[in-house]
Amino acid sequence: MSIPEPNTQYSSQTVHDPSGSTSGADAAGFQEAIRASRERFAQGAKAREERTTRERSQQGMERLMARKWQGGDLYTPHDLTPREILKFSKTTNPSKDVFDVLGLNPLDAYKNPVLLAEFMTSGGKIKHPSETGLRPVNQRKLAKTIRRAIGMGIMPSCHVHPEMLRRFGPDQASRKYKWR
């Protein structure tokens, strides 16, 4: 048993037309319609694939865009090249931070709740280094100092320090830490 070629499969057969007429020309037209339909489907699939590829590459480029553009920013086409994009994506740790400039050791600041409160959230969590701007070494030392002060009872573990309330007043301190 041989398998007929795709183009000759319907050539010897006739197609029944609902109007009652049958002919070989109708079969050829039917075969042509099927072929055209398959081509359109293939073109649509290819177009969908190209579109998703284009969207993915565009999303990839947007992910690479380390620089955040604001409305009204001026830029040149050179600013959108991969070389410029990589220039903005390079992050370096700060070489000096507040403690280095002042010549302080964060481990010695455990008795200073006002200073430590600046590096904590209102809920008592230690702020992330991206918020504090400290070098990794000093961030670790500061975290150790804050935990030490909380353990000694100098710092509260879950709210704003009372000295901050006295210093800034209850209405100002509460406004400072609200989500507005």
N, CA and C of each residue as an Amber inpcrd file, in Angstrom:
protein
   540
   0.8490000  -1.1810000   0.0000000   0.0000000   0.0000000   0.0000000
   0.8860000   1.2320000   0.0000000   0.7180000   2.0870000  -0.9440000
   1.5370000   3.2900000  -1.0380000   0.7560000   4.4940000  -0.5200000
   1.5070000   5.4170000   0.0470000   0.8940000   6.6480000   0.5710000
   0.9070000   7.6750000  -0.5390000  -0.2360000   8.2550000  -0.8440000
  -0.2740000   9.2300000  -1.9360000   0.4410000  10.5120000  -1.5400000
   0.9560000  11.1990000  -2.5260000   1.5870000  12.4960000  -2.3160000
   0.5330000  13.4950000  -1.8510000   0.9190000  14.4840000  -1.0290000
  -0.0700000  15.4420000  -0.5280000  -0.7740000  16.2110000  -1.6350000
  -0.0720000  16.5380000  -2.7220000  -0.6920000  17.3140000  -3.7860000
  -1.6350000  16.4710000  -4.6390000  -1.4110000  15.1540000  -4.6980000
  -2.2300000  14.3010000  -5.5570000  -3.2980000  13.5520000  -4.7890000
  -3.4160000  13.8130000  -3.5090000  -4.3550000  13.0640000  -2.6870000
  -5.7930000  13.2830000  -3.1470000  -6.1680000  14.4930000  -3.4660000
  -7.5410000  14.8020000  -3.8370000  -7.7210000  14.9460000  -5.3520000
  -6.6500000  14.7700000  -6.1180000  -6.7520000  15.0330000  -7.5530000
  -7.6570000  14.0290000  -8.2670000  -7.6720000  12.7840000  -7.8390000
  -8.5060000  11.8020000  -8.5230000  -9.9070000  11.7430000  -7.9350000
 -10.1100000  12.4070000  -6.8170000 -11.4220000  12.3650000  -6.1850000
 -12.2120000  13.6090000  -6.5620000 -13.5000000  13.4780000  -6.4700000
 -14.3500000  14.6390000  -6.6900000 -14.9580000  15.0360000  -5.3640000
 -15.2280000  16.3020000  -5.2440000 -15.8070000  16.8330000  -4.0140000
 -17.2740000  17.0840000  -4.2550000 -18.0830000  16.6900000  -3.3130000
 -19.5260000  16.8720000  -3.4370000 -19.8860000  18.2890000  -3.0120000
 -20.4890000  19.0240000  -3.8860000 -20.9460000  20.3810000  -3.6160000
 -22.3790000  20.3110000  -3.1180000 -22.7630000  21.0250000  -2.0770000
 -24.1410000  20.9810000  -1.5810000 -25.1680000  21.3750000  -2.6290000
 -24.7610000  22.1370000  -3.6360000 -25.7270000  22.5310000  -4.6640000
 -26.0610000  21.3710000  -5.6000000 -25.2730000  20.2920000  -5.5200000
 -25.5970000  19.1170000  -6.3150000 -24.6250000  18.8600000  -7.4380000
 -23.7240000  19.7560000  -7.7600000 -22.7890000  19.5310000  -8.8630000
 -21.4560000  19.0520000  -8.3040000 -20.8090000  18.1450000  -9.0050000
 -19.4940000  17.6510000  -8.6170000 -18.5890000  17.7410000  -9.8200000
 -17.3180000  18.0760000  -9.5650000 -16.3730000  18.1430000 -10.6770000
 -14.9530000  18.0520000 -10.1390000 -14.0170000  17.7690000 -11.0060000
 -12.6010000  17.7150000 -10.6510000 -12.0530000  19.0980000 -10.3600000
 -12.6300000  20.1360000 -10.9700000 -12.1780000  21.5040000 -10.7380000
 -12.4680000  21.9180000  -9.3040000 -13.6090000  21.4260000  -8.7770000
 -13.9410000  21.7350000  -7.3840000 -12.9150000  21.1060000  -6.4480000
 -12.4570000  19.9100000  -6.7930000 -11.4570000  19.2400000  -5.9670000
 -10.1530000  20.0230000  -5.9780000  -9.7680000  20.5260000  -7.1300000
  -8.5430000  21.3180000  -7.2270000  -8.6890000  22.6150000  -6.4370000
  -9.8590000  23.2330000  -6.5100000 -10.1070000  24.4550000  -5.7380000
 -10.0780000  24.1860000  -4.2410000 -10.6520000  23.0310000  -3.8780000
 -10.6580000  22.6430000  -2.4690000  -9.2290000  22.4100000  -1.9760000
  -8.4460000  21.7310000  -2.8190000  -7.0600000  21.4570000  -2.4700000
  -6.2740000  22.7640000  -2.3620000  -6.5260000  23.6800000  -3.2600000
  -5.8610000  24.9870000  -3.2290000  -6.2550000  25.7590000  -1.9700000
  -7.5160000  25.6690000  -1.5760000  -7.9810000  26.3570000  -0.3680000
  -7.3100000  25.7800000   0.8750000  -7.1600000  24.4590000   0.9050000
  -6.4890000  23.8230000   2.0480000  -5.0290000  24.2710000   2.1070000
  -4.3630000  24.2760000   0.9620000  -2.9650000  24.6980000   0.9180000
  -2.8140000  26.1440000   1.3620000  -3.6990000  27.0100000   0.8870000
  -3.6460000  28.4220000   1.2700000  -3.9070000  28.5870000   2.7730000
  -4.8420000  27.7840000   3.2730000  -5.1450000  27.8440000   4.7010000
  -3.9350000  27.4280000   5.5300000  -3.2610000  26.3670000   5.0980000
  -2.0680000  25.9140000   5.8140000  -0.9660000  26.9660000   5.7620000
  -0.8080000  27.6140000   4.6120000   0.2040000  28.6680000   4.4840000
  -0.1070000  29.8380000   5.4120000  -1.3960000  30.2430000   5.4440000
  -1.7860000  31.3420000   6.3390000  -1.5290000  30.9700000   7.7940000
  -1.8460000  29.7210000   8.1460000  -1.6180000  29.2600000   9.5130000
  -0.1260000  29.2920000   9.8370000   0.7080000  28.8150000   8.8780000
   2.1540000  28.8100000   9.0920000   2.6840000  30.2380000   9.2040000
   2.1720000  31.1420000   8.3510000   2.6000000  32.5330000   8.4200000
   2.1730000  33.1660000   9.7380000   0.9690000  32.8550000  10.1870000
   0.4880000  33.3890000  11.4650000   1.3220000  32.8770000  12.6230000
   1.6620000  31.5840000  12.5780000   2.4990000  31.0080000  13.6320000
   3.8810000  31.6510000  13.6140000   4.4120000  31.8570000  12.3960000
   5.7230000  32.4870000  12.2770000   5.6680000  33.9300000  12.7780000
   4.6010000  34.6430000  12.4560000   4.4490000  36.0220000  12.9150000
   4.3210000  36.0690000  14.4390000   3.5440000  35.1170000  15.0020000
   3.4070000  35.0750000  16.4650000   4.7520000  34.7930000  17.1260000
   5.5050000  33.8770000  16.5320000   6.8180000  33.5370000  17.0820000
   7.7590000  34.7370000  17.0140000   7.7580000  35.4430000  15.8780000
   8.5980000  36.6350000  15.7400000   8.1890000  37.7090000  16.7410000
   6.8740000  37.8760000  16.9200000   6.3780000  38.8810000  17.8570000
   6.8150000  38.5620000  19.2890000   6.6760000  37.2990000  19.7050000
   7.0840000  36.9360000  21.0650000   8.5920000  37.0690000  21.2360000
   9.3580000  36.7210000  20.1870000  10.8070000  36.8890000  20.2540000
  11.1630000  38.3590000  20.3930000  10.5030000  39.2090000  19.6190000
  10.7510000  40.6480000  19.6880000  10.3860000  41.2000000  21.0680000
   9.2400000  40.7510000  21.6170000   8.8230000  41.2170000  22.9380000
   9.7980000  40.7590000  24.0140000  10.2620000  39.5180000  23.8990000
  11.2180000  39.0190000  24.8910000  12.5220000  39.7940000  24.8300000
  13.0070000  40.0750000  23.6210000  14.2560000  40.8270000  23.5110000
  14.0660000  42.2510000  24.0150000  12.8900000  42.8150000  23.7730000
  12.6130000  44.1600000  24.2660000  12.5620000  44.1570000  25.7890000
  11.9170000  43.1360000  26.3700000  11.8800000  43.0350000  27.8260000
  13.2810000  42.8100000  28.3740000  14.0880000  42.0380000  27.6510000
  15.4610000  41.8120000  28.0870000  16.2540000  43.1050000  28.0950000
  16.0700000  43.9220000  27.0630000  16.7610000  45.2060000  27.0210000
  16.2590000  46.1260000  28.1240000  14.9510000  46.0950000  28.3940000
  14.4270000  46.9260000  29.4730000  14.9850000  46.4820000  30.8120000
  15.1730000  45.1680000  30.9680000  15.7570000  44.6690000  32.2100000
  17.1990000  45.1340000  32.3490000  17.9010000  45.2230000  31.2070000
  19.2850000  45.6660000  31.2430000  19.4160000  47.1590000  31.5030000
  18.3530000  47.9030000  31.2220000  18.4160000  49.3520000  31.3980000
  18.5050000  49.6720000  32.8870000  19.7270000  49.8540000  33.3700000
  19.9160000  50.1360000  34.7910000  19.5340000  51.5780000  35.1040000
  19.7000000  52.4450000  34.1420000  19.3730000  53.8440000  34.3700000
  17.8720000  54.0290000  34.2750000  17.3140000  54.6960000  35.2550000
  15.8810000  54.9590000  35.2720000  15.6400000  56.3250000  34.6340000
  14.8960000  56.3270000  33.5550000  14.6100000  57.5640000  32.8430000
  13.3730000  58.2170000  33.4310000  13.4100000  59.5140000  33.5470000
  12.2880000  60.2960000  34.0470000  11.6820000  61.0580000  32.8650000
  10.4530000  61.4820000  33.0180000   9.8230000  62.2870000  31.9850000
  10.5660000  63.5960000  31.8150000  10.8940000  63.9360000  30.5850000
  11.6010000  65.1850000  30.3190000  13.1120000  65.0250000  30.2410000
  13.6440000  63.8370000  30.5160000  15.0830000  63.6190000  30.4040000
  15.4970000  63.6800000  28.9410000  16.6270000  64.2980000  28.6910000
  17.1730000  64.3580000  27.3390000  18.2130000  63.2560000  27.1820000
  18.2060000  62.6110000  26.0310000  19.1740000  61.5560000  25.7780000
  19.4900000  61.5180000  24.2980000  20.6300000  60.9300000  24.0050000
  21.0440000  60.7450000  22.6240000  20.9490000  59.2550000  22.3030000
  20.9600000  58.8930000  21.0330000  20.9380000  57.4660000  20.6950000
  22.1200000  56.7030000  21.3090000  23.2330000  57.4010000  21.5130000
  24.4000000  56.7740000  22.1310000  24.0860000  56.3070000  23.5530000
  23.1840000  57.0070000  24.2390000  22.8150000  56.6320000  25.6120000
  22.0800000  55.3000000  25.6730000  21.5580000  54.8220000  24.5590000
  20.7970000  53.5730000  24.5390000  21.6120000  52.3860000  24.0330000
  22.9000000  52.5970000  23.7960000  23.7420000  51.5050000  23.3150000
  24.0900000  50.5620000  24.4650000  24.4070000  49.3110000  24.1340000
  24.7580000  48.3530000  25.1950000  25.9390000  48.7970000  26.0590000
  26.8970000  49.4880000  25.4510000  28.0540000  49.9500000  26.2300000
  27.6300000  50.9350000  27.3180000  26.7540000  51.8610000  26.9780000
  26.2630000  52.8230000  27.9730000  25.3800000  52.1420000  29.0100000
  24.5930000  51.1700000  28.5710000  23.7300000  50.4430000  29.5050000
  24.5850000  49.7280000  30.5410000  25.6670000  49.0810000  30.0980000
  26.5470000  48.3850000  31.0310000  27.2390000  49.3500000  31.9780000
  27.5050000  50.5570000  31.5070000  28.1570000  51.5430000  32.3530000
  27.2900000  51.8710000  33.5710000  25.9790000  51.9510000  33.3720000
  25.0840000  52.2770000  34.4730000  24.7660000  51.0610000  35.3350000
  24.9450000  49.8590000  34.8060000  24.5860000  48.6810000  35.5870000
  25.6920000  48.2560000  36.5380000  26.8860000  48.7750000  36.3720000
  27.9730000  48.4210000  37.2750000  27.7450000  49.1000000  38.6190000
  27.6410000  48.2850000  39.6520000  27.4780000  48.8380000  40.9900000
  28.7420000  48.5550000  41.7820000  29.1810000  49.5400000  42.5010000
  30.3550000  49.3820000  43.3390000  29.9730000  49.7170000  44.7660000
  30.5880000  49.0180000  45.6810000  30.3660000  49.3270000  47.0780000
  31.0690000  50.6400000  47.4080000  30.4880000  51.4130000  48.3150000
  31.1420000  52.6760000  48.6610000  32.4970000  52.4120000  49.3200000
  33.4850000  53.2430000  48.9830000  34.8040000  53.0640000  49.5800000
  34.8550000  53.6650000  50.9780000  34.0540000  54.6820000  51.2100000
  33.9640000  55.2940000  52.5390000  32.5010000  55.5300000  52.8600000
  32.1830000  55.4560000  54.1310000  30.8190000  55.7400000  54.5560000
  30.8610000  56.7130000  55.7310000  29.7420000  56.9080000  56.3790000
  29.6200000  57.9000000  57.4510000  30.5790000  57.5910000  58.5960000
  30.6650000  56.3400000  58.9780000  31.5270000  55.9720000  60.1040000
  33.0020000  56.1680000  59.7640000  33.3940000  55.9110000  58.5180000
  34.7810000  56.1250000  58.1180000  35.1210000  57.6090000  58.1080000
  34.2200000  58.4240000  57.6020000  34.4700000  59.8650000  57.5280000
  34.5870000  60.4620000  58.9270000  33.7140000  60.0210000  59.8420000
  33.7450000  60.5480000  61.2110000  34.7960000  59.8600000  62.0790000
  35.3570000  58.7680000  61.6000000  36.3680000  58.0500000  62.3620000
  35.7860000  57.2840000  63.5360000  34.5380000  56.8450000  63.4220000
  33.8780000  56.1000000  64.4950000  33.8770000  54.6110000  64.1870000
  33.8610000  53.8310000  65.2510000  33.6900000  52.3900000  65.1170000
  32.2350000  52.0850000  65.4610000  31.4750000  51.4580000  64.5700000
  30.0640000  51.1770000  64.8680000  29.8660000  50.3350000  66.1280000
  30.8450000  49.5110000  66.4840000  30.7070000  48.6810000  67.6800000
  30.7320000  49.5100000  68.9660000  31.2940000  50.7190000  68.9020000
  31.3430000  51.5810000  70.0870000  30.0770000  52.4150000  70.2510000
  29.1560000  52.3450000  69.2970000  27.9530000  53.1920000  69.3270000
  26.7680000  52.4990000  69.9810000  26.9980000  51.4120000  70.7100000
  25.8630000  50.6770000  71.2850000  25.1410000  51.4580000  72.3770000
  25.7990000  52.4880000  72.9590000  25.1680000  53.2920000  74.0120000
  24.4620000  54.5240000  73.4520000  24.3970000  54.6530000  72.1400000
  23.8110000  55.8360000  71.5170000  22.5400000  55.4390000  70.7550000
  21.3860000  55.3930000  71.4450000  20.1590000  54.9420000  70.7780000
  19.6690000  55.8950000  69.6910000  19.9990000  57.1700000  69.8140000
  19.5660000  58.1300000  68.7860000  20.2750000  57.8300000  67.4660000
  21.5610000  57.5400000  67.5390000  22.3110000  57.1920000  66.3300000
  21.8070000  55.8760000  65.7430000  21.5990000  54.8960000  66.5910000
  21.1570000  53.5860000  66.1100000  19.7500000  53.6400000  65.5270000
  18.9120000  54.5250000  66.0490000  17.5400000  54.6420000  65.5480000
  17.5110000  55.1120000  64.0980000  18.5430000  55.8230000  63.6680000
  18.6020000  56.2770000  62.2760000  18.8010000  55.1170000  61.3040000
  19.3270000  54.0110000  61.7980000  19.5970000  52.8570000  60.9490000
  18.5680000  51.7540000  61.1410000  17.4530000  52.0780000  61.7920000
  16.3780000  51.1100000  62.0180000  15.0720000  51.6670000  61.4780000
  14.1670000  50.7670000  61.1060000  12.8340000  51.1940000  60.6870000
  11.9950000  51.4470000  61.9290000  10.8190000  52.0170000  61.7380000
   9.9460000  52.2840000  62.8830000   9.4530000  50.9880000  63.5080000
   9.4990000  49.8870000  62.7670000   9.0800000  48.5920000  63.2930000
  10.1940000  47.8370000  63.9870000  11.3910000  48.4100000  64.0410000
  12.4910000  47.7830000  64.7550000  13.4180000  46.9500000  63.8940000
  13.2400000  46.9650000  62.5830000  14.1210000  46.1850000  61.7140000
  15.3270000  47.0250000  61.3100000  16.4310000  46.3440000  61.0650000
  17.6440000  47.0180000  60.6150000  17.4880000  47.3210000  59.1300000
  17.8030000  48.5550000  58.7480000  17.6400000  48.9590000  57.3480000
  18.6530000  48.2480000  56.4540000  18.2800000  48.1130000  55.1950000
  19.1180000  47.4720000  54.1840000  20.3140000  48.3750000  53.8690000
  21.4570000  47.7910000  53.5010000  22.6270000  48.6130000  53.1590000
  22.3720000  49.6180000  52.0370000  21.4390000  49.3120000  51.1400000
  21.1330000  50.2800000  50.0800000  20.4850000  51.5310000  50.6610000
  19.8300000  51.4120000  51.8030000  19.2250000  52.5720000  52.4600000
  20.2240000  53.2800000  53.3690000  21.0820000  52.5180000  54.0410000
  22.0220000  53.1260000  54.9810000  23.2360000  53.7080000  54.2730000
  23.6500000  53.1120000  53.1560000  24.8150000  53.5970000  52.4250000
  26.1260000  53.2140000  53.0810000  26.1180000  52.1960000  53.9270000
  27.3300000  51.7790000  54.6220000  28.0790000  50.7160000  53.8300000
  29.3870000  50.6570000  54.0910000  30.1870000  49.5790000  53.5170000
  29.7560000  48.2630000  54.1570000  29.9770000  47.1410000  53.4960000
  29.5550000  45.8600000  54.0790000  30.1270000  45.5910000  55.4720000
  31.3930000  45.9570000  55.6940000  32.0160000  45.7260000  56.9990000
  31.2920000  46.5240000  58.0740000  31.0640000  47.8120000  57.7990000
  30.4060000  48.6530000  58.7990000  28.9300000  48.3030000  58.9460000
  28.2990000  47.8060000  57.8960000  26.9020000  47.3720000  58.0040000
  26.8030000  46.1760000  58.9530000  27.7290000  45.2420000  58.8220000
  27.7300000  44.0830000  59.7320000  27.9970000  44.5150000  61.1640000
  28.9640000  45.4240000  61.3420000  29.2630000  45.9150000  62.6950000
  28.0680000  46.6520000  63.2820000  27.4050000  47.4610000  62.4610000
  26.2430000  48.2090000  62.9430000  25.1080000  47.2580000  63.3150000
  24.8800000  46.2360000  62.5100000  23.8370000  45.2590000  62.8250000
  24.1450000  44.5550000  64.1420000  25.4080000  44.2230000  64.3460000
  25.8230000  43.5880000  65.6010000  25.6050000  44.5430000  66.7720000
  25.9130000  45.8210000  66.5650000  25.7290000  46.8280000  67.6080000
  24.2560000  46.9940000  67.9520000  23.3990000  47.0380000  66.9410000
  21.9580000  47.1970000  67.1860000  21.4230000  45.9870000  67.9420000
  21.8150000  44.7960000  67.5270000  21.3700000  43.5960000  68.2500000
  21.8870000  43.5900000  69.6850000  23.1040000  44.0610000  69.8720000
  23.6800000  44.1410000  71.2150000  22.8970000  45.1280000  72.0770000
  22.5720000  46.3020000  71.5160000  21.8230000  47.3180000  72.2750000
  20.4200000  46.8230000  72.6140000  19.7930000  46.1030000  71.7060000
  18.4610000  45.5410000  71.9800000  18.5670000  44.4890000  73.0770000
  19.6020000  43.6620000  73.0210000  19.7940000  42.6300000  74.0360000
  20.0710000  43.2080000  75.4130000  20.7580000  44.3490000  75.4550000
  21.0540000  44.9930000  76.7410000  19.8660000  45.7880000  77.2650000
  18.8630000  46.0040000  76.4400000  17.6950000  46.7670000  76.8600000
  17.8290000  48.2570000  76.6340000  18.8640000  48.6850000  75.9460000
  19.0520000  50.1130000  75.6700000  18.1310000  50.5630000  74.5450000
  17.9320000  49.6940000  73.5660000  17.0720000  49.9980000  72.4120000
  15.8260000  49.1290000  72.4710000  14.6580000  49.6900000  72.1310000
  13.4680000  48.8370000  72.0130000  13.5680000  48.0050000  70.7320000
  12.9590000  46.8470000  70.7510000  13.0970000  45.9490000  69.6040000
  11.9730000  46.0930000  68.5900000  10.8900000  46.7860000  68.9440000
   9.7560000  46.7670000  68.0160000   9.0780000  48.1240000  67.8260000
   9.6860000  49.2200000  68.2520000   9.0600000  50.5270000  68.0330000
  10.1160000  51.6200000  68.0980000   9.6890000  52.8500000  67.9200000
  10.5890000  53.9940000  67.9550000  11.0500000  54.2130000  69.3920000
  12.3040000  54.5800000  69.5420000  12.8600000  54.7970000  70.8790000
  12.1780000  55.9880000  71.5530000  11.8710000  55.8910000  72.8600000
  11.2000000  56.9950000  73.5650000  11.9880000  58.3000000  73.5290000
  13.3170000  58.2170000  73.4770000  14.1130000  59.4390000  73.4140000
  13.8520000  60.1840000  72.1090000  13.5770000  59.4360000  71.0490000
  13.2250000  60.0850000  69.7840000  11.8990000  60.8190000  69.9260000
  10.9740000  60.2370000  70.6800000   9.6900000  60.9050000  70.9050000
   9.8910000  62.1880000  71.6970000  10.7510000  62.1310000  72.7380000
  11.0070000  63.3340000  73.5410000  11.7140000  64.3930000  72.7160000
  12.6260000  63.9780000  71.8860000  13.4370000  64.9260000  71.1250000
  12.6190000  65.6540000  70.0550000  11.7760000  64.9140000  69.3470000
  11.0460000  65.5020000  68.2310000   9.5910000  65.7890000  68.5460000
   9.1070000  65.3610000  69.6840000   7.7030000  65.5620000  70.0250000
   6.8610000  64.4210000  69.5080000   5.7760000  64.0900000  70.2140000
   4.9740000  62.9270000  69.8100000   4.3130000  63.0890000  68.4510000
   3.8720000  64.3080000  68.1320000   3.2010000  64.4700000  66.8400000
   4.1940000  64.4150000  65.6800000   5.3900000  64.9760000  65.8430000
   6.3750000  64.9520000  64.7620000   6.9570000  63.5620000  64.5560000
   7.2340000  62.8630000  65.6550000   7.8070000  61.5160000  65.5250000
   6.8090000  60.5620000  64.8930000   5.5400000  60.7140000  65.2490000
   4.5500000  59.8130000  64.6630000   4.3300000  60.1400000  63.1910000
   4.4140000  61.4200000  62.8240000   4.2660000  61.7920000  61.4180000
   5.4540000  61.2890000  60.5970000   6.6190000  61.3010000  61.2120000
   7.8170000  60.8760000  60.4980000   7.7320000  59.4150000  60.0670000
   7.0860000  58.5860000  60.8470000   7.0810000  57.1620000  60.5840000
   5.7830000  56.6510000  59.9830000   4.8600000  57.5250000  59.6230000
   3.6450000  57.0610000  58.9600000   3.9130000  56.8950000  57.4740000
   3.0210000  56.2070000  56.7920000   3.1930000  55.9010000  55.3690000
   2.7450000  57.0250000  54.4640000   2.7000000  58.2100000  54.9090000
   2.2550000  59.3250000  54.0600000   3.3950000  60.1270000  53.5520000
